[in-house]
Amino acid sequence: MLANLMFSSLSLIGFVMKQAFIILYILCLSTAMKAQDMQYVVLFEFNKSTIPDSSMLGLMKIIAKNKISDVVIEGHCDSVGSKEYNYALSENRAAEVKKLLVQNGIDQKAIKMCIGYGKDKPLVPNLSDTQRQMNRRVTVHFKTAEPDKKVAVMKDIQKIDKKDLKVGRKIVIKNLFFYGGSHILTTESLPVLQNLADILKENPTMKIEIQGHVCCTTVELDGYDADTGLDNLSVARAEMVYIHLVHKCGIDKSRLSYKGYGGTQKITQDERTEELQQINRRVEIKILSE
């Protein structure tokens, strides 16, 4: 009975902490959106990649009223159809949005990523027509302010020594960043992943496991992903790296696997500052074969 009481208490604490985190995340996101980042979601009809007129207008209003520095475009589908078909459809949807943005004044170089995730990343379960409609989407991330100086100065691309590429060795991927409480990569991370892809191409027989880690966990094993509403942030971030390497960098998926470890493998237990939290909030690769 005492064990049950303790479990119930921990569950209640976890629930309260999650709700507090969600509220804090929304407040922080609202502030950031005003100063630096905006997000716009385009919803599509079933099996279509034509942008609705209302969404065209919404995107053009953003372009007209803001000085856009960076854009990330992500296409998605519902669960109907094969994975291969949905990858192509989601890429087409993302490409249509990209074309619209460029035609209306966005510099091609400002579009840092345009990718389709197929049906791999549903926003909600595909249990009804309404839910499937929400998953047939393109999410556009706009960056409208000067880059954060703390991030901007971190321009050095990590150079991994070949002597470190030994079976069983773990390597922390430096300068790989995600938006807070999200599995979405920041644009500053794209050269880092390209460098990792180059290393894999230089070592064509090497296989790796991509390992995601988060900071600041207490009773819950993993972090809360505000994009999906799931408690699997470390898994989602590792999967995002996997998807980018496969679909944007051309790495054979048979050479890659991914796993999330939540906050179970912290490097430091002291997380009182952002710098200490960043040590635990990381992605590592483990060399499985050379």
C-alpha positions, 0 to 999 in steps of 0.5 A, spaced: 500 500 500 505 504 501 508 503 494 502 504 491 501 511 495 508 513 493 507 511 485 501 515 485 504 521 489 510 521 483 505 520 478 501 526 480 508 530 481 510 528 474 503 530 471 503 537 475 510 538 472 508 537 465 503 542 466 507 547 468 512 546 463 507 546 457 505 553 460 512 555 461 513 553 454 507 556 451 509 563 454 516 562 452 514 561 445 509 567 445 515 571 447 520 568 442 515 568 436 514 576 437 521 577 437 525 572 432 521 566 430 514 565 427 511 559 424 505 558 419 501 551 418 498 550 411 493 545 411 492 541 404 486 537 401 486 529 401 492 527 396 493 534 393 499 539 394 495 545 391 496 551 396 489 553 399 488 561 397 487 562 404 494 560 406 497 563 400 494 570 403 497 568 410 504 567 407 504 573 403 502 577 409 508 574 413 512 576 407 510 583 407 510 585 414 517 582 416 524 581 414 525 574 413 532 571 414 531 564 414 526 559 412 525 552 414 519 548 410 517 541 413 511 537 409 507 532 412 501 527 410 496 523 413 496 515 414 493 513 408 497 510 402 504 507 402 510 510 405 514 511 399 508 515 396 507 519 402 514 521 402 513 524 395 507 527 396 510 531 402 516 533 398 511 536 393 507 540 398 513 543 401 516 544 394 510 548 392 510 552 399 517 554 397 516 556 390 510 560 393 515 564 397 521 565 392 516 568 387 513 573 393 520 575 394 524 570 399 531 569 397 532 562 395 538 562 399 534 564 405 530 557 405 535 553 409 531 546 409 525 544 405 523 537 406 518 532 406 517 527 412 511 523 409 507 520 414 512 519 419 511 525 424 503 526 425 501 531 429 495 528 432 492 520 431 489 519 424 483 516 427 478 521 424 477 525 417 478 531 422 485 529 425 487 526 418 486 533 415 491 536 421 496 531 419 496 533 411 500 540 412 506 544 411 509 547 417 513 553 415 518 556 420 520 563 419 526 567 422 525 574 422 530 577 427 538 577 428 541 570 430 542 569 437 549 571 438 551 566 443 549 561 437 552 565 431 559 565 434 559 558 434 561 557 427 566 552 428 564 545 424 566 539 428 572 535 426 572 528 428 579 525 428 579 518 424 582 515 430 576 516 434 572 512 429 573 505 433 567 500 434 564 502 441 566 509 441 561 514 443 562 521 440 558 527 442 556 531 436 557 539 438 553 545 436 547 541 434 541 545 436 534 544 437 528 549 438 526 549 446 522 543 447 522 541 440 525 536 435 526 541 430 533 542 428 535 550 428 538 552 421 545 553 425 545 545 425 545 543 418 552 544 416 554 540 422 549 534 420 552 535 413 559 534 416 557 528 419 554 525 413 561 527 409 564 523 415 560 517 413 561 517 406 568 517 407 567 511 411 562 507 407 562 501 411 561 504 418 555 504 421 552 508 427 547 509 432 544 516 433 543 517 441 538 522 443 539 525 450 535 531 454 536 535 460 532 537 466 528 530 467 526 528 474 520 523 475 519 522 468 524 518 464 524 523 457 522 530 455 516 533 453 515 534 445 511 540 444 510 539 437 507 532 438 505 532 445 509 526 447 514 524 452 519 522 447 523 528 446 530 524 446 527 519 441 524 524 436 531 528 436 535 522 434 530 520 429 530 527 426 537 527 425 536 520 422 531 522 417 535 528 415 541 524 414 537 519 410 533 524 406 537 530 405 544 527 405 543 521 402 546 516 407 543 509 406 538 508 412 541 501 413 547 504 416 544 508 421 539 506 427 537 511 432 535 511 440 533 516 445 535 515 452 531 521 455 535 523 462 538 516 464 545 518 461 546 525 464 554 527 464 552 532 470 547 532 475 548 539 476 543 543 471 543 549 475 545 553 469 543 553 461 551 551 460 550 545 464 543 543 462 546 544 455 552 538 457 546 533 458 541 536 452 545 532 446 546 528 441 551 522 440 553 517 435 556 510 437 560 507 432 557 500 431 562 498 425 568 501 422 
